[in-house]
Amino acid sequence: MPSLYVDCVGGVAGDMLLASLIDAGASLDAVRAGLPIGGLDLRIDRVERQGLAALALSVVTGEDHAHRTWRDVRTLIDSGSMPERARARAQAAFALLAEAEGRVHGVPAEEVTFHEVGALDAIADICGVALALEDLGIDDVTCSPLPLGRGVTRGSHGLLPLPAPATVALLRGAKVFGVDAVGETVTPTGAALVASLASSFGPLPPMTLVAAGSGAGTWNPDHVPNIVRSLIGEPADPLPRQDGPLILETNLDDLQPEFVPDVIEACLAAGAVDAWTTPAGMKHGRPGITFSALVPADRERGVAETILRHTTALGVRVRRTEHRWALQREFHTVEVGGHPVNVKVGLLDGEVVNVKPEHRDCVRVARETGQSVKAVWVAALVAHGSSQAHGSSH
């Protein structure tokens, strides 16, 4: 099932997110038909924000100026014809919004009142997003870190600092960052939606992208395109399943132990991914070893010939593994005492889970500098960590 990544380029509001989902392919008719209150309509217009095309959405509310508590809104949503998952998503977002507003104003969530037109806007935006997600078949949602502007805004209770207190309450646990912009970049409704929907906040997870849409806010600042992008794709497995390599093996009871490191080095040079030995009890009670090499299929002959050439073996067995799971790998270069050292990094779903300086590079630098291999290894690890912290890895 497809996943959604909410890319909050300029921030997020309920109407922006809904517009981006419609732009990405959600049916406007399906959203309109599912809204749980009469007298509401949605109007979309194609606009530009800093030269980028996007959809802008506005809610046409008619003459309804009712004040509704959270209890009223919950009853309204339950009485409608929304699909079950869409209803649950809308209720979850409104529940967070009511709790945040209640915490800010010191009243129980059940007694929070959504005022006048804002109540209808919130109903249309939150229920509309839930309906659009259902129409697109979205199971999982992740969200980018959120840009927060500053300043003040006037609400029904007077002047409020930005980000609004309810927005701050809603975004506990979310990744945020400040921007040098005076204005509201994340609204309470937008915050309630991403807080209730997103399983995590961070970079775009691995996916095969299938659709994208952009929703525009009413504000058009100079410093950034005021849009939200909905990126929809099929999740990519963070642990890619790869065709299994070959394992080449031979049993040896008459190879001088001093030659083993040379054989391993020769096999690696011939294309083996890894090579190792295992103690083995041989015939006639002789102690020996099993020499093994992990080899890609296209390097089978070359590594087999290397084993036969550099050991006392008369033959090599070949076993095929079915498959393997592998971390994504990156190689960075750092300097230790002016000498380059390669550092291997293993990533799982974009997260660094293993960092290891290359031992051979550490040995070389140790010889050139007179340091111990351990000291070079630690220095390389520290240099890599520092380069990542400052965004200057090579």
Buried (B, 14 or more C-beta within 10 A) or exposed (E): EBBBBBBBBBBBBBBBBBBBBBBBBBBBEBBBEBBBBEEBEBEBEEBEBBEBEBBBBBBEBEEBEEEBBBEBBBEBBEEBEBBEEBBBBBBBBBBBBBBBBBBBEEBEBEEBBBBBEBBBBBBBBBBBBBBBBBBBEBEBBBBBEBBBBBEEBEBEEEEBEBBBBBBBBBBEEBEBEEBEBEBBBBBBBBBBBBBBBBEBBBBEBBBEEEBBBBBBBEBEBEEBBBBBBBBBBEBEEBEEEEEBBBBBBBBBBEBEEEBBEEBBBBBBEBBBBEBEBEEBEBEEEEEBBBBBBBBEEEBBEBBBEBBBEBBEBEEBEEEEEEEBEEBBEEEBBBBBBEBEBBBBBBBEBEEEEEBBBBEEBBEBBBEEBEBEBEBBBBBBBEBBBEBBEEEEBE
